[in-house]
Amino acid sequence: MARPSMLIALGALAAATVACAPVDETATTAAASPTSSTACTKDQLTLVNQGKLTIGTDKPAFEPWFKDDDPANGQGFESAVAYAVAGELGFDRDEVQWETVKFDTAFAPGEKRFDFDINQVSITPDRAKAVDFSNGYYTVKQSVVTLGDGEFAGAASLAELKDAKIGVQVGTTALDAVKSVIQPTAEPNVYNEQIDSINALKNGQIDALVLDLPTAFYVTAAQVEGSKIVGQFGSTGETPEEFGLVMEKGSGLKSCVDKAVDKLKSNGDLDKIEQQWLSEAAGAPELK
């Protein structure tokens, strides 16, 4: 998911997302946890810049994760999540500062210039050897992409996709999702490479392409002109891929950040942020 330019960066996002594996919970064991609730108050936290919460992300910062290439405006899914976590840690908006951090650098070994980084980083055991991850703040969903004028472009439910000719890339979670959730009448067309499935959509050999939602944003923005995301849906029967906030290995903030993420989950705030920025604003409604 590196982003030196829009196409290269988003292309890396697509490749990285497809390749990401579910997290091995044993691989992300927390650093020593604070022993009291007061340890998570703002004045007790050990920060890169005392008195400020420093959050890292890449530049450009693309929609729908951010808006107008400005992480500090609080708009876009990840900007909104970052400020929500900051709020749970006791920081006001003017006490948050942003640091530009290349995608690959965020989870490389070594000292960090940020307290946590947010940049669609999937939690994987290999990455967890070099950095600490928070509990997941976003569970990757599957999506359906069609040509804008395609027969199934107006589908509003999974049932309406039963008779569609669906394409997927081999080795991805999308294949299982199609079979277990959509359960189409015909077997899905399986392609060895993502570009082959994209060309099949362009050439009308399939009606719809099923792939994870982050990759779908790239496909519709940069790869298939005139395409659209029909909607998104959750998968069943598999360990989900999740994005996590990245911290320096052994970070004393981990348990506090985990508590913040868990509270935002339990009180429904994360769901509201996701609905606002990854469903409504991004034009990817839930398919049921």
Phi and psi in degrees as GROMACS dihedral restraints (atoms count N, CA, C in turn):
[ dihedral_restraints ]
;  ai    aj    ak    al  type     phi  dphi    fc
    3     4     5     6     1   -68.5    20    10
    4     5     6     7     1   155.8    20    10
    6     7     8     9     1  -138.4    20    10
    7     8     9    10     1    62.3    20    10
    9    10    11    12     1   -67.8    20    10
   10    11    12    13     1   -25.7    20    10
   12    13    14    15     1  -149.7    20    10
   13    14    15    16     1   170.7    20    10
   15    16    17    18     1   -59.6    20    10
   16    17    18    19     1   -49.7    20    10
   18    19    20    21     1   -72.2    20    10
   19    20    21    22     1   -47.4    20    10
   21    22    23    24     1   -64.0    20    10
   22    23    24    25     1   -43.7    20    10
   24    25    26    27     1   -65.5    20    10
   25    26    27    28     1   -47.6    20    10
   27    28    29    30     1   -67.4    20    10
   28    29    30    31     1   -33.0    20    10
   30    31    32    33     1   -62.2    20    10
   31    32    33    34     1   -41.0    20    10
   33    34    35    36     1   -64.7    20    10
   34    35    36    37     1   -37.2    20    10
   36    37    38    39     1   -58.9    20    10
   37    38    39    40     1   -44.6    20    10
   39    40    41    42     1   -62.6    20    10
   40    41    42    43     1   -46.4    20    10
   42    43    44    45     1   -64.2    20    10
   43    44    45    46     1   -42.4    20    10
   45    46    47    48     1   -68.0    20    10
   46    47    48    49     1   -37.7    20    10
   48    49    50    51     1   -65.8    20    10
   49    50    51    52     1   -42.9    20    10
   51    52    53    54     1   -62.8    20    10
   52    53    54    55     1   -37.1    20    10
   54    55    56    57     1   -81.5    20    10
   55    56    57    58     1   -14.5    20    10
   57    58    59    60     1   -64.2    20    10
   58    59    60    61     1   143.1    20    10
   60    61    62    63     1  -111.1    20    10
   61    62    63    64     1   154.2    20    10
   63    64    65    66     1   -60.1    20    10
   64    65    66    67     1   151.6    20    10
   66    67    68    69     1   -74.7    20    10
   67    68    69    70     1   140.3    20    10
   69    70    71    72     1   -87.8    20    10
   70    71    72    73     1   112.7    20    10
   72    73    74    75     1   -57.9    20    10
   73    74    75    76     1   -28.4    20    10
   75    76    77    78     1   -72.7    20    10
   76    77    78    79     1   -16.5    20    10
   78    79    80    81     1   -85.9    20    10
   79    80    81    82     1   -10.8    20    10
   81    82    83    84     1  -119.0    20    10
   82    83    84    85     1    38.2    20    10
   84    85    86    87     1   -58.6    20    10
   85    86    87    88     1   135.3    20    10
   87    88    89    90     1   -66.9    20    10
   88    89    90    91     1   154.2    20    10
   90    91    92    93     1   -71.0    20    10
   91    92    93    94     1   174.1    20    10
   93    94    95    96     1   -50.9    20    10
   94    95    96    97     1   126.8    20    10
   96    97    98    99     1   -85.4    20    10
   97    98    99   100     1   147.1    20    10
   99   100   101   102     1   -59.5    20    10
  100   101   102   103     1   146.2    20    10
  102   103   104   105     1   -92.5    20    10
  103   104   105   106     1    -6.8    20    10
  105   106   107   108     1  -142.7    20    10
  106   107   108   109     1   160.7    20    10
  108   109   110   111     1   -64.5    20    10
  109   110   111   112     1   -28.7    20    10
  111   112   113   114     1   -66.9    20    10
  112   113   114   115     1   -20.7    20    10
  114   115   116   117     1   -65.6    20    10
  115   116   117   118     1   -17.5    20    10
  117   118   119   120     1   -98.8    20    10
  118   119   120   121     1     8.4    20    10
  120   121   122   123     1   -77.8    20    10
  121   122   123   124     1   152.8    20    10
  123   124   125   126     1   -52.9    20    10
  124   125   126   127     1   -42.4    20    10
  126   127   128   129     1   -75.4    20    10
  127   128   129   130     1    -6.6    20    10
  129   130   131   132     1   -99.7    20    10
  130   131   132   133     1    -7.5    20    10
  132   133   134   135     1   -82.5    20    10
  133   134   135   136     1   140.4    20    10
  135   136   137   138     1   -90.2    20    10
  136   137   138   139     1   115.8    20    10
  138   139   140   141     1  -118.8    20    10
  139   140   141   142     1   157.4    20    10
  141   142   143   144     1   -61.6    20    10
  142   143   144   145     1   -42.2    20    10
  144   145   146   147     1  -126.6    20    10
  145   146   147   148     1   103.3    20    10
  147   148   149   150     1   -54.6    20    10
  148   149   150   151     1   136.4    20    10
  150   151   152   153     1    88.3    20    10
  151   152   153   154     1   -11.1    20    10
  153   154   155   156     1  -128.1    20    10
  154   155   156   157     1   143.6    20    10
  156   157   158   159     1   -95.6    20    10
  157   158   159   160     1   117.5    20    10
  159   160   161   162     1   -99.8    20    10
  160   161   162   163     1   120.7    20    10
  162   163   164   165     1  -115.6    20    10
  163   164   165   166     1   132.2    20    10
  165   166   167   168     1  -100.6    20    10
  166   167   168   169     1   148.1    20    10
  168   169   170   171     1  -162.4    20    10
  169   170   171   172     1   168.2    20    10
  171   172   173   174     1   -82.7    20    10
  172   173   174   175     1   168.5    20    10
  174   175   176   177     1  -136.4    20    10
  175   176   177   178     1   131.4    20    10
  177   178   179   180     1   -65.5    20    10
  178   179   180   181     1   155.5    20    10
  180   181   182   183     1  -107.2    20    10
  181   182   183   184     1   110.1    20    10
  183   184   185   186     1   -91.3    20    10
  184   185   186   187     1   153.5    20    10
  186   187   188   189     1   -74.1    20    10
  187   188   189   190     1   152.4    20    10
  189   190   191   192     1   -89.5    20    10
  190   191   192   193     1     9.8    20    10
  192   193   194   195     1   -72.4    20    10
  193   194   195   196     1   -35.2    20    10
  195   196   197   198     1  -136.5    20    10
  196   197   198   199     1   174.2    20    10
  198   199   200   201     1  -133.7    20    10
  199   200   201   202     1   136.5    20    10
  201   202   203   204     1    59.7    20    10
  202   203   204   205     1    28.1    20    10
  204   205   206   207     1    54.0    20    10
  205   206   207   208     1    36.3    20    10
  207   208   209   210     1  -135.7    20    10
  208   209   210   211     1    89.7    20    10
  210   211   212   213     1   -58.7    20    10
  211   212   213   214     1   -25.8    20    10
  213   214   215   216     1   -77.7    20    10
  214   215   216   217     1    -5.5    20    10
  216   217   218   219     1   -85.5    20    10
  217   218   219   220     1    -5.1    20    10
  219   220   221   222     1    78.0    20    10
  220   221   222   223     1     4.5    20    10
  222   223   224   225     1  -106.5    20    10
  223   224   225   226     1   149.8    20    10
  225   226   227   228     1    93.6    20    10
  226   227   228   229     1   153.5    20    10
  228   229   230   231     1   -57.2    20    10
  229   230   231   232     1   -51.6    20    10
  231   232   233   234     1   -75.7    20    10
  232   233   234   235     1   -32.1    20    10
  234   235   236   237     1   -63.0    20    10
  235   236   237   238     1   -43.8    20    10
  237   238   239   240     1   -64.1    20    10
  238   239   240   241     1   -40.8    20    10
  240   241   242   243     1   -64.0    20    10
  241   242   243   244     1   -44.0    20    10
  243   244   245   246     1   -58.4    20    10
  244   245   246   247     1   -44.9    20    10
  246   247   248   249     1   -71.6    20    10
  247   248   249   250     1   -30.7    20    10
  249   250   251   252     1   -66.0    20    10
  250   251   252   253     1   -43.1    20    10
  252   253   254   255     1   -64.0    20    10
  253   254   255   256     1   -44.5    20    10
  255   256   257   258     1   -56.8    20    10
  256   257   258   259     1   -42.2    20    10
  258   259   260   261     1   -62.0    20    10
  259   260   261   262     1   -41.1    20    10
  261   262   263   264     1   -65.4    20    10
  262   263   264   265     1   -27.9    20    10
  264   265   266   267     1   -84.3    20    10
  265   266   267   268     1    -4.2    20    10
  267   268   269   270     1    99.0    20    10
  268   269   270   271     1    12.6    20    10
  270   271   272   273     1   -99.9    20    10
  271   272   273   274     1   134.3    20    10
  273   274   275   276     1   -79.1    20    10
  274   275   276   277     1   166.4    20    10
  276   277   278   279     1   -56.8    20    10
  277   278   279   280     1   -40.3    20    10
  279   280   281   282     1   -76.4    20    10
  280   281   282   283     1    -1.4    20    10
  282   283   284   285     1  -102.2    20    10
  283   284   285   286     1     8.8    20    10
  285   286   287   288     1  -108.5    20    10
  286   287   288   289     1   132.6    20    10
  288   289   290   291     1  -127.5    20    10
  289   290   291   292     1   149.5    20    10
  291   292   293   294     1  -108.1    20    10
  292   293   294   295     1   142.0    20    10
  294   295   296   297     1  -122.1    20    10
  295   296   297   298     1   130.2    20    10
  297   298   299   300     1   -76.2    20    10
  298   299   300   301     1   122.9    20    10
  300   301   302   303     1  -135.8    20    10
  301   302   303   304     1   123.1    20    10
  303   304   305   306     1   -60.2    20    10
  304   305   306   307     1   146.5    20    10
  306   307   308   309     1   -52.9    20    10
  307   308   309   310     1   -55.1    20    10
  309   310   311   312     1   -65.1    20    10
  310   311   312   313     1   -30.3    20    10
  312   313   314   315     1   -67.0    20    10
  313   314   315   316     1   -31.5    20    10
  315   316   317   318     1   -57.3    20    10
  316   317   318   319     1   -41.0    20    10
  318   319   320   321     1  -111.0    20    10
  319   320   321   322     1    18.3    20    10
  321   322   323   324     1   -79.9    20    10
  322   323   324   325     1   155.4    20    10
  324   325   326   327     1   -61.6    20    10
  325   326   327   328     1   153.7    20    10
  327   328   329   330     1   120.8    20    10
  328   329   330   331     1   175.5    20    10
  330   331   332   333     1   -68.2    20    10
  331   332   333   334     1   145.6    20    10
  333   334   335   336     1  -113.4    20    10
  334   335   336   337     1   150.0    20    10
  336   337   338   339     1   -94.0    20    10
  337   338   339   340     1     9.1    20    10
  339   340   341   342     1  -130.8    20    10
  340   341   342   343     1   159.6    20    10
  342   343   344   345     1   -81.7    20    10
  343   344   345   346     1   -41.9    20    10
  345   346   347   348     1  -150.6    20    10
  346   347   348   349     1   155.4    20    10
  348   349   350   351     1  -116.3    20    10
  349   350   351   352     1   141.3    20    10
  351   352   353   354     1  -130.5    20    10
  352   353   354   355     1   115.1    20    10
  354   355   356   357     1  -164.1    20    10
  355   356   357   358     1    46.7    20    10
  357   358   359   360     1    51.9    20    10
  358   359   360   361     1    44.7    20    10
  360   361   362   363     1   -91.6    20    10
  361   362   363   364     1   115.0    20    10
  363   364   365   366     1   -74.2    20    10
  364   365   366   367     1   139.7    20    10
  366   367   368   369     1   -78.0    20    10
  367   368   369   370     1   120.1    20    10
  369   370   371   372     1  -135.2    20    10
  370   371   372   373     1   153.5    20    10
  372   373   374   375     1   -58.4    20    10
  373   374   375   376     1   -40.1    20    10
  375   376   377   378     1   -62.9    20    10
  376   377   378   379     1   -45.6    20    10
  378   379   380   381     1   -66.1    20    10
  379   380   381   382     1   -34.3    20    10
  381   382   383   384     1   -69.6    20    10
  382   383   384   385     1   -10.9    20    10
  384   385   386   387     1   -73.2    20    10
  385   386   387   388     1   -25.0    20    10
  387   388   389   390     1  -105.2    20    10
  388   389   390   391     1   -25.5    20    10
  390   391   392   393     1  -139.1    20    10
  391   392   393   394     1   167.5    20    10
  393   394   395   396     1   -96.5    20    10
  394   395   396   397     1   142.8    20    10
  396   397   398   399     1  -112.2    20    10
  397   398   399   400     1   145.6    20    10
  399   400   401   402     1   -73.9    20    10
  400   401   402   403     1   170.6    20    10
  402   403   404   405     1   -58.5    20    10
  403   404   405   406     1   150.3    20    10
  405   406   407   408     1   -61.2    20    10
  406   407   408   409     1   136.0    20    10
  408   409   410   411     1  -103.5    20    10
  409   410   411   412     1   -10.2    20    10
  411   412   413   414     1  -149.5    20    10
  412   413   414   415     1   127.7    20    10
  414   415   416   417     1   -97.7    20    10
  415   416   417   418     1   119.9    20    10
  417   418   419   420     1   -64.2    20    10
  418   419   420   421     1   130.5    20    10
  420   421   422   423     1  -107.6    20    10
  421   422   423   424     1   163.8    20    10
  423   424   425   426     1   -89.7    20    10
  424   425   426   427     1   159.3    20    10
  426   427   428   429     1  -141.8    20    10
  427   428   429   430     1   162.6    20    10
  429   430   431   432     1  -116.2    20    10
  430   431   432   433     1   123.7    20    10
  432   433   434   435     1  -115.4    20    10
  433   434   435   436     1   133.6    20    10
  435   436   437   438     1  -133.6    20    10
  436   437   438   439     1   169.8    20    10
  438   439   440   441     1   -68.7    20    10
  439   440   441   442     1   149.5    20    10
  441   442   443   444     1   -58.8    20    10
  442   443   444   445     1   -29.2    20    10
  444   445   446   447     1  -107.1    20    10
  445   446   447   448     1    16.9    20    10
  447   448   449   450     1   -69.9    20    10
  448   449   450   451     1   160.6    20    10
  450   451   452   453     1   -58.4    20    10
  451   452   453   454     1   -32.4    20    10
  453   454   455   456     1  -108.3    20    10
  454   455   456   457     1    15.5    20    10
  456   457   458   459     1   -64.3    20    10
  457   458   459   460     1   -25.2    20    10
  459   460   461   462     1   -98.6    20    10
  460   461   462   463     1    10.2    20    10
  462   463   464   465     1   -59.2    20    10
  463   464   465   466     1   133.2    20    10
  465   466   467   468     1  -114.4    20    10
  466   467   468   469     1     0.9    20    10
  468   469   470   471     1  -149.5    20    10
  469   470   471   472     1   162.8    20    10
  471   472   473   474     1   -65.4    20    10
  472   473   474   475     1   -34.3    20    10
  474   475   476   477     1   -60.9    20    10
  475   476   477   478     1   -31.5    20    10
  477   478   479   480     1   -73.4    20    10
  478   479   480   481     1    -7.4    20    10
  480   481   482   483     1  -100.8    20    10
  481   482   483   484     1     2.1    20    10
  483   484   485   486     1   -55.5    20    10
  484   485   486   487     1   -39.7    20    10
  486   487   488   489     1   -96.4    20    10
  487   488   489   490     1     7.7    20    10
  489   490   491   492     1   -78.4    20    10
  490   491   492   493     1   146.7    20    10
  492   493   494   495     1   -83.7    20    10
  493   494   495   496     1   112.2    20    10
  495   496   497   498     1  -108.6    20    10
  496   497   498   499     1   137.5    20    10
  498   499   500   501     1  -112.0    20    10
  499   500   501   502     1   143.8    20    10
  501   502   503   504     1  -143.3    20    10
  502   503   504   505     1   160.8    20    10
  504   505   506   507     1   -92.4    20    10
  505   506   507   508     1   139.7    20    10
  507   508   509   510     1   -63.3    20    10
  508   509   510   511     1   146.6    20    10
  510   511   512   513     1    79.6    20    10
  511   512   513   514     1     6.5    20    10
  513   514   515   516     1  -105.5    20    10
  514   515   516   517     1   162.2    20    10
  516   517   518   519     1   -67.7    20    10
  517   518   519   520     1   -17.9    20    10
  519   520   521   522     1   -61.9    20    10
  520   521   522   523     1   -36.1    20    10
  522   523   524   525     1   -62.5    20    10
  523   524   525   526     1   -47.2    20    10
  525   526   527   528     1   -63.2    20    10
  526   527   528   529     1   -38.7    20    10
  528   529   530   531     1   -64.1    20    10
  529   530   531   532     1   -41.4    20    10
  531   532   533   534     1   -61.5    20    10
  532   533   534   535     1   -47.0    20    10
  534   535   536   537     1   -69.3    20    10
  535   536   537   538     1   -37.8    20    10
  537   538   539   540     1   -90.4    20    10
  538   539   540   541     1   -28.5    20    10
  540   541   542   543     1  -104.5    20    10
  541   542   543   544     1   -54.1    20    10
  543   544   545   546     1   -75.5    20    10
  544   545   546   547     1   -41.5    20    10
  546   547   548   549     1    51.6    20    10
  547   548   549   550     1    61.9    20    10
  549   550   551   552     1   -67.1    20    10
  550   551   552   553     1   158.8    20    10
  552   553   554   555     1   -61.6    20    10
  553   554   555   556     1   -42.6    20    10
  555   556   557   558     1  -102.3    20    10
  556   557   558   559     1   149.9    20    10
  558   559   560   561     1   -60.7    20    10
  559   560   561   562     1   139.8    20    10
  561   562   563   564     1   -66.5    20    10
  562   563   564   565     1   150.1    20    10
  564   565   566   567     1   -78.5    20    10
  565   566   567   568     1   124.8    20    10
  567   568   569   570     1  -108.4    20    10
  568   569   570   571     1   129.1    20    10
  570   571   572   573     1  -117.2    20    10
  571   572   573   574     1   143.1    20    10
  573   574   575   576     1   -70.3    20    10
  574   575   576   577     1   -32.9    20    10
  576   577   578   579     1  -125.1    20    10
  577   578   579   580     1   146.9    20    10
  579   580   581   582     1   -60.2    20    10
  580   581   582   583     1   -38.6    20    10
  582   583   584   585     1   -61.8    20    10
  583   584   585   586     1   -31.5    20    10
  585   586   587   588     1   -67.2    20    10
  586   587   588   589     1   -40.0    20    10
  588   589   590   591     1   -68.8    20    10
  589   590   591   592     1   -35.8    20    10
  591   592   593   594     1   -65.7    20    10
  592   593   594   595     1   -43.8    20    10
  594   595   596   597     1   -63.8    20    10
  595   596   597   598     1   -35.2    20    10
  597   598   599   600     1   -62.9    20    10
  598   599   600   601     1   -38.1    20    10
  600   601   602   603     1   -67.7    20    10
  601   602   603   604     1   -45.7    20    10
  603   604   605   606     1   -59.3    20    10
  604   605   606   607     1   -39.1    20    10
  606   607   608   609     1   -88.2    20    10
  607   608   609   610     1     2.4    20    10
  609   610   611   612     1    77.1    20    10
  610   611   612   613     1    15.2    20    10
  612   613   614   615     1   -77.5    20    10
  613   614   615   616     1   -21.4    20    10
  615   616   617   618     1  -131.5    20    10
  616   617   618   619     1   158.3    20    10
  618   619   620   621     1   -88.0    20    10
  619   620   621   622     1   -31.5    20    10
  621   622   623   624     1  -149.0    20    10
  622   623   624   625     1   152.5    20    10
  624   625   626   627     1  -117.8    20    10
  625   626   627   628     1   129.4    20    10
  627   628   629   630     1  -108.7    20    10
  628   629   630   631     1   126.9    20    10
  630   631   632   633     1  -158.1    20    10
  631   632   633   634     1   167.7    20    10
  633   634   635   636     1   -65.7    20    10
  634   635   636   637     1   152.9    20    10
  636   637   638   639     1   -61.2    20    10
  637   638   639   640     1   -44.1    20    10
  639   640   641   642     1   -57.5    20    10
  640   641   642   643     1   -39.8    20    10
  642   643   644   645     1   -67.9    20    10
  643   644   645   646     1   -35.6    20    10
  645   646   647   648     1   -62.3    20    10
  646   647   648   649     1   -35.7    20    10
  648   649   650   651     1   -60.5    20    10
  649   650   651   652     1   -40.4    20    10
  651   652   653   654     1   -68.0    20    10
  652   653   654   655     1   -45.7    20    10
  654   655   656   657     1   -58.6    20    10
  655   656   657   658     1   -47.0    20    10
  657   658   659   660     1   -74.5    20    10
  658   659   660   661     1   -27.7    20    10
  660   661   662   663     1   -83.7    20    10
  661   662   663   664     1   -32.3    20    10
  663   664   665   666     1  -131.2    20    10
  664   665   666   667     1   -16.0    20    10
  666   667   668   669     1  -111.6    20    10
  667   668   669   670     1   -37.5    20    10
  669   670   671   672     1  -124.4    20    10
  670   671   672   673     1   100.3    20    10
  672   673   674   675     1   -63.4    20    10
  673   674   675   676     1   136.0    20    10
  675   676   677   678     1    79.7    20    10
  676   677   678   679     1     9.1    20    10
  678   679   680   681     1   -90.0    20    10
  679   680   681   682     1   167.9    20    10
  681   682   683   684     1  -147.7    20    10
  682   683   684   685     1   154.8    20    10
  684   685   686   687     1   -88.2    20    10
  685   686   687   688     1   114.3    20    10
  687   688   689   690     1   -69.7    20    10
  688   689   690   691     1   -39.8    20    10
  690   691   692   693     1   173.7    20    10
  691   692   693   694     1  -179.2    20    10
  693   694   695   696     1  -130.1    20    10
  694   695   696   697     1   158.1    20    10
  696   697   698   699     1  -153.6    20    10
  697   698   699   700     1   155.9    20    10
  699   700   701   702     1   -84.4    20    10
  700   701   702   703     1   153.7    20    10
  702   703   704   705     1   -95.7    20    10
  703   704   705   706     1   163.7    20    10
  705   706   707   708     1  -130.2    20    10
  706   707   708   709     1   157.4    20    10
  708   709   710   711     1    70.9    20    10
  709   710   711   712     1    24.7    20    10
  711   712   713   714     1  -148.6    20    10
  712   713   714   715     1   158.2    20    10
  714   715   716   717     1   -76.6    20    10
  715   716   717   718     1   120.6    20    10
  717   718   719   720     1   -72.1    20    10
  718   719   720   721     1   151.7    20    10
  720   721   722   723     1   -83.9    20    10
  721   722   723   724     1   135.6    20    10
  723   724   725   726     1  -130.3    20    10
  724   725   726   727     1   149.9    20    10
  726   727   728   729     1   -91.9    20    10
  727   728   729   730     1   141.7    20    10
  729   730   731   732     1  -130.5    20    10
  730   731   732   733     1   154.6    20    10
  732   733   734   735     1   -73.1    20    10
  733   734   735   736     1   136.2    20    10
  735   736   737   738     1   -98.6    20    10
  736   737   738   739     1   133.7    20    10
  738   739   740   741     1  -132.4    20    10
  739   740   741   742     1   159.4    20    10
  741   742   743   744     1   -58.0    20    10
  742   743   744   745     1   143.9    20    10
  744   745   746   747     1   -58.5    20    10
  745   746   747   748     1   130.2    20    10
  747   748   749   750     1    80.6    20    10
  748   749   750   751     1    14.6    20    10
  750   751   752   753     1   -59.2    20    10
  751   752   753   754     1   132.4    20    10
  753   754   755   756     1   -72.3    20    10
  754   755   756   757     1    -8.5    20    10
  756   757   758   759     1   -83.8    20    10
  757   758   759   760     1   -15.8    20    10
  759   760   761   762     1   -54.3    20    10
  760   761   762   763     1   -50.3    20    10
  762   763   764   765     1   -65.7    20    10
  763   764   765   766     1   -34.0    20    10
  765   766   767   768     1   -70.1    20    10
  766   767   768   769     1   -41.7    20    10
  768   769   770   771     1   -64.9    20    10
  769   770   771   772     1   -40.5    20    10
  771   772   773   774     1   -58.4    20    10
  772   773   774   775     1   -44.1    20    10
  774   775   776   777     1   -61.9    20    10
  775   776   777   778     1   -40.2    20    10
  777   778   779   780     1   -64.5    20    10
  778   779   780   781     1   -46.1    20    10
  780   781   782   783     1   -62.8    20    10
  781   782   783   784     1   -44.6    20    10
  783   784   785   786     1   -61.9    20    10
  784   785   786   787     1   -38.9    20    10
  786   787   788   789     1   -66.5    20    10
  787   788   789   790     1   -40.9    20    10
  789   790   791   792     1   -64.7    20    10
  790   791   792   793     1   -30.6    20    10
  792   793   794   795     1   -69.7    20    10
  793   794   795   796     1   -49.9    20    10
  795   796   797   798     1   -68.0    20    10
  796   797   798   799     1   -31.8    20    10
  798   799   800   801     1   -90.3    20    10
  799   800   801   802     1     1.0    20    10
  801   802   803   804     1    86.9    20    10
  802   803   804   805     1    -0.1    20    10
  804   805   806   807     1   -66.2    20    10
  805   806   807   808     1   -39.5    20    10
  807   808   809   810     1   -62.8    20    10
  808   809   810   811     1   -40.1    20    10
  810   811   812   813     1   -61.9    20    10
  811   812   813   814     1   -40.3    20    10
  813   814   815   816     1   -65.5    20    10
  814   815   816   817     1   -41.8    20    10
  816   817   818   819     1   -64.5    20    10
  817   818   819   820     1   -42.2    20    10
  819   820   821   822     1   -63.2    20    10
  820   821   822   823     1   -43.5    20    10
  822   823   824   825     1   -61.8    20    10
  823   824   825   826     1   -41.4    20    10
  825   826   827   828     1   -67.4    20    10
  826   827   828   829     1   -46.2    20    10
  828   829   830   831     1  -102.0    20    10
  829   830   831   832     1   -26.0    20    10
  831   832   833   834     1  -107.0    20    10
  832   833   834   835     1    -4.9    20    10
  834   835   836   837     1  -117.8    20    10
  835   836   837   838     1   -63.0    20    10
  837   838   839   840     1   -71.9    20    10
  838   839   840   841     1   -57.3    20    10
  840   841   842   843     1   -66.7    20    10
  841   842   843   844     1   -33.4    20    10
  843   844   845   846     1   -88.6    20    10
  844   845   846   847     1    -4.1    20    10
  846   847   848   849     1    67.2    20    10
  847   848   849   850     1    39.4    20    10
  849   850   851   852     1  -127.8    20    10
  850   851   852   853     1    75.3    20    10
  852   853   854   855     1   -66.5    20    10
  853   854   855   856     1   157.5    20    10
  855   856   857   858     1   -71.3    20    10
  856   857   858   859     1   131.4    20    10
  858   859   860   861     1  -102.0    20    10
  859   860   861   862     1   128.8    20    10
